[in-house]
Amino acid sequence: MGLLTEGITFSYGSSCVLKGIGFELKPGEILGIIGPNGSGKTTLIKCINRILEPSQGTITFDAQDILSMKIRDVARIMGYVPQASLDSLASPTVFEVVMMGRMPYSTWQSSDKDRNVSWKALDDVDMREFATVPFRNLSSGQMQRVLMARALAQEAKILLLDEPTSNLDLKFQREIMEVISELVKTKGVSACMILHDMDAVMKYCDKAVILNDGVVTAAGDVEKVLTAENIRDTFDVEVVIDHSYGRPHVVVL
């Protein structure tokens, strides 16, 4: 059944940022949310994760009403991976950051299971050897891996990722996207991510949503959404969709 959002509306004061947003994400799928800066992408992710409370609409996962759940229970379903930040995570070690993902399950004292799950999450993103390293000492790509491990430690069914490849060079961008793709395949989770790289959306995502001025202008299978016409109307640039290398690429004219 997966994640279903319908009619999500949210405002900052008198400014309406989301206007009746709806889309579906099934288990084992990767969905890319794209759109111009300021179109409401991060606000949408935060509404889905209950960081923000929409004024209207419904969000369900496997027919469970997310908006009526306790935050602790939502955290057992959704793992939020923000852009890596030194400000909020300057002191802990890598292992301590990952253990934060066990908070929805823990009491005041962590258990052997919490530690075992956290070690497994570090293994899944190939970061075990960095367990005792301060988080602030990592590269941007390594930070993103650790934040994904923290979400995996939550044993979440859905990964919500806010620009997971931002501020990364080409090598790390590819590595992070490959890690996400592999986690979805092997863990049976789904992923919903904000992306700016159209080629990454075409290569790794099953579905796409175009968000523009707080409204969904296109949603569905990637190749049906990322057309030259939709991209031109959204970003005001002329492109062609090139199939020369065995899969589609966006070429800006």
Buried (B, 14 or more C-beta within 10 A) or exposed (E): EBBBBBBBBBBEEEEBBBBBBBBBBEBBBBBBBBBBEEBBBBBBBBBBBBBBEBEEBBBBBEEEEBBEBEEEEBBBBBBBBBBBEEEEBEEBBBBBBBBBBBBBBBEEEBEEEBBEBBBBBBEBBEBBEBBEBBBEEBEBBBBBBBBBBBBBBBBBBBBBBBBBBBEBEEEBBBBBBEBBBEBBEEBEBBBBBBBBBBBBBBBBBBBBBBBBBBBBBBBEEBEEBBBBEBBEEBBEEEBEBEEEEEEBBBBEE
